[in-house]
Amino acid sequence: MPHPNTANNTLLGSRELRFHNRQESSYPNLMRFCLDFKFKVLQLLFSAPNTEAAPVKVVVLTRADYNGDPSSAITPAFADLNQLERYVTDNQVDILHDYLFGVDELAEASEAG
C-alpha cells in the first residue's frame, strides 16, 4: 500500500540504498533494476504533517539521473522496502517498458498518429 501523500511536506533529505551482492539480496527485483538498469532506490525523509511528530521516511524507485524532485519518482512512495519490492514485482513490465521506450516518446507517437 503506498504511503500517504507526502506532496505537501518538505523534503528534508534523501539517501541511496545500494544492492551489492546478487546472492544475498532480500529484494531481488529491486537489486536487478539497480544493477542491470539505471535505477536507484532512494529513502526520502519528509517533514511530518504535525510539527511535533517524527519525520516521515519513505522509499521510492527513481532513474539514475534523479534530480532531487520527489515527484519524478517512478513508483509511489512506500513505507518500507518489502512494499516497494512487491510493487516493482507486480509492475516490472510497465516500468521497464517506460524505461526502455520512454513515456514521452509513446505520448508523442499517439498524438501524431
C-alpha positions as CSV (number, residue, x, y, z in Angstrom):
1,M,0.0,0.0,0.0
2,P,1.5,3.3,-1.0
3,H,2.4,5.7,1.8
4,P,0.1,8.6,2.4
5,N,0.7,11.6,0.2
6,T,3.9,13.4,1.1
7,A,3.4,16.2,-1.6
8,N,2.6,18.9,1.0
9,N,5.5,18.0,3.2
10,T,9.0,19.5,3.0
11,L,11.8,17.1,1.7
12,L,14.5,17.1,4.4
13,G,16.9,14.8,2.7
14,S,17.5,11.6,0.8
15,R,19.9,8.7,0.6
16,E,20.5,5.9,-1.9
17,L,20.0,2.3,-0.8
18,R,22.5,0.2,-2.7
19,F,22.5,-3.5,-3.6
20,H,26.0,-5.0,-3.8
21,N,25.6,-8.8,-3.7
22,R,23.2,-10.7,-6.1
23,Q,23.2,-13.8,-3.9
24,E,22.3,-12.2,-0.6
25,S,19.6,-9.8,-1.7
26,S,16.2,-10.0,0.0
27,Y,14.8,-7.8,-2.7
28,P,15.8,-9.5,-6.0
29,N,13.7,-7.3,-8.3
30,L,15.0,-4.0,-6.8
31,M,18.5,-5.4,-6.9
32,R,18.1,-6.4,-10.6
33,F,16.7,-3.0,-11.6
34,C,19.5,-1.2,-9.8
35,L,22.4,-3.4,-11.1
36,D,21.1,-4.2,-14.6
37,F,19.3,-1.0,-15.5
38,K,19.9,2.6,-14.4
39,F,17.6,2.8,-11.4
40,K,18.1,3.9,-7.8
41,V,16.2,3.1,-4.7
42,L,16.0,6.2,-2.5
43,Q,14.9,6.7,1.0
44,L,13.4,10.1,1.3
45,L,12.9,12.0,4.6
46,F,10.0,14.4,4.8
47,S,8.9,16.7,7.5
48,A,5.9,15.4,9.4
49,P,2.5,17.0,8.8
50,N,2.4,17.6,12.5
51,T,5.5,19.6,13.7
52,E,5.6,17.5,17.0
53,A,5.8,14.2,15.1
54,A,8.9,12.4,13.8
55,P,9.8,12.9,10.2
56,V,8.3,10.5,7.7
57,K,10.6,8.1,5.9
58,V,9.6,6.6,2.5
59,V,11.3,4.6,-0.2
60,V,10.9,5.1,-4.0
61,L,12.4,3.8,-7.2
62,T,13.9,6.5,-9.5
63,R,16.0,6.7,-12.6
64,A,19.8,7.1,-12.0
65,D,19.6,10.7,-13.2
66,Y,17.3,11.6,-10.2
67,N,17.4,15.4,-9.7
68,G,16.0,15.7,-6.2
69,D,12.4,16.2,-7.2
70,P,10.2,13.6,-5.3
71,S,7.5,13.9,-8.0
72,S,9.9,12.4,-10.6
73,A,10.0,9.1,-8.8
74,I,8.9,6.1,-11.0
75,T,6.9,4.4,-8.2
76,P,4.7,5.7,-5.4
77,A,6.3,6.2,-2.0
78,F,6.2,3.2,0.3
79,A,6.8,2.9,4.0
80,D,9.3,0.0,3.5
81,L,11.4,-2.0,1.0
82,N,9.1,-5.0,1.2
83,Q,6.2,-3.0,-0.1
84,L,8.3,-1.4,-2.9
85,E,9.7,-4.8,-3.9
86,R,6.1,-6.1,-4.2
87,Y,5.1,-3.1,-6.3
88,V,8.1,-3.5,-8.6
89,T,7.4,-7.2,-9.0
90,D,3.8,-6.6,-9.9
91,N,4.6,-3.7,-12.3
92,Q,8.0,-4.6,-13.7
93,V,6.8,-4.9,-17.3
94,D,5.3,-1.4,-17.3
95,I,8.3,0.1,-15.5
96,L,10.8,-1.4,-18.0
97,H,8.7,-0.5,-21.0
98,D,8.6,3.1,-19.9
99,Y,12.4,3.0,-19.2
100,L,13.3,1.3,-22.5
101,F,10.9,3.1,-24.8
102,G,10.2,6.3,-23.0
103,V,6.9,7.6,-21.8
104,D,7.2,10.9,-23.7
105,E,8.0,9.1,-27.0
106,L,4.8,7.0,-26.6
107,A,2.7,10.1,-25.9
108,E,4.2,11.9,-28.9
109,A,3.6,8.9,-31.2
110,S,0.0,8.6,-30.2
111,E,-0.6,12.3,-30.7
112,A,1.0,12.2,-34.2
113,G,-0.9,9.1,-35.2
